Amino acid sequence: MTRQIAIVTGAAAGFGRAIATRLASDGTDIVIFDIDAPGAHTTAEEVRAQGVTAEVVIGSVADPDDVRRAFAFVDDRFGGVDILINNAGVTGNRPTVDITDEEWRRTMSIDLDGVFYCSREAGRAMIGRRPGVIVNIGSIYSLVAAPERASYCASKAGVAMLTRSLAVEWAPHGIRVNCVAPGYADTAMMRELAAVGKIALEPLLRRTPQGRLTQMEDVAETVAFLCDPRSVHITGQVIAVDGGWTANGYI
Ligand SMILES: NC(=O)c1ccc[n+]([C@@H]2O[C@H](COP(=O)([O-])OP(=O)(O)OC[C@H]3O[C@@H](n4cnc5c(N)ncnc54)[C@H](O)[C@@H]3O)[C@@H](O)[C@H]2O)c1
């Protein structure tokens, strides 16, 4: 089998880094596309330690010119792309009446426009050339709502519908498109917010049937499965990886 090439956006940190490293462990070459150069190069070292090739492209998913440049680089360097992981994202957490035009645009442009720009380039690179896989990283807020997160919820719900739209349009071309919707992640920032009382960890854990936060590996493993031929008949799905949080209608 020829080596697969994956572009992972936002892979300089967090879920993206875990996903890049996990795909690399399956022998997939990785292109990290992020605005954070030091973080991207650290991920590249971790990826290379798995014995595969890692390249870094610095740019924003919200800038269509940067996105075109990233895909042109990958085409020149590898001759195409097999896997796109649309992971880059930011939060938008503020009372709606206080959200400025710029804040609304920032969340929508990175979390939704970015997924569109990257997927469009991936479609152009894949259709008629090779089959492919796209995995979008949504959120539990792709599926349900929370107060003071209007831009985040709207953009992530948009990611869920974009997933379905592209899946039905591109299935005849052998392109599968799915969305992974993680629950609250167990990160250092989360622990710090909990320590200073900005997030109530205890009720959050109580509300989660499995009683724990989402680990990086939970998401990375699901993404790896969706990229694997074992999931060949799965497309257009939004899969919550949240320990049962979105299934739970109880208090
Ligand atoms: N952390 C959580 O609790 C959580 C829960 C559900 C979903 N998510 C989603 O998972 C994804 C990753 O989140 P994370 O927690 O790992 O965040 P993070 O902040 O740790 O990492 C985000 C990465 O995206 C990069 N990035 C930001 N703007 C970018 C841009 N314009 N272009 C390219 N790269 C950019 C950052 O530099 C960073 O490397 C996001 O889509 C987020 O919405 C996170």
The ligand as a Gaussian input file, in Angstrom:
#p B3LYP/6-31G(d) Opt

LIG

0 1
 N      -11.048000      21.652000      24.279000
 C      -12.330000      21.283000      24.325000
 O      -12.932000      21.128000      25.411000
 C      -13.089000      21.010000      23.041000
 C      -14.315000      20.359000      23.122000
 C      -15.007000      20.102000      21.932000
 C      -14.471000      20.473000      20.707000
 N      -13.283000      21.105000      20.672000
 C      -12.765000      21.458000      19.339000
 O      -11.557000      20.777000      19.108000
 C      -10.742000      21.546000      18.222000
 C       -9.369000      21.718000      18.836000
 O       -9.513000      22.346000      20.092000
 P       -8.396000      22.302000      21.228000
 O       -9.088000      22.241000      22.525000
 O       -7.369000      21.286000      20.898000
 O       -7.830000      23.803000      21.078000
 P       -6.360000      24.395000      21.242000
 O       -6.545000      25.856000      21.464000
 O       -5.549000      23.596000      22.213000
 O       -5.741000      24.167000      19.777000
 C       -6.275000      24.824000      18.648000
 C       -5.224000      24.892000      17.560000
 O       -5.786000      25.584000      16.444000
 C       -4.840000      26.553000      16.000000
 N       -5.530000      27.639000      15.320000
 C       -6.294000      28.633000      15.874000
 N       -6.716000      29.471000      14.922000
 C       -6.231000      29.001000      13.737000
 C       -6.329000      29.449000      12.390000
 N       -7.007000      30.560000      12.066000
 N       -5.718000      28.725000      11.434000
 C       -5.010000      27.609000      11.737000
 N       -4.869000      27.147000      13.004000
 C       -5.470000      27.848000      13.989000
 C       -4.132000      27.009000      17.262000
 O       -2.894000      27.650000      16.978000
 C       -3.971000      25.678000      17.992000
 O       -2.809000      24.993000      17.572000
 C      -11.484000      22.866000      18.000000
 O      -12.197000      22.811000      16.776000
 C      -12.444000      22.924000      19.174000
 O      -13.587000      23.698000      18.914000
 C      -12.546000      21.362000      21.795000

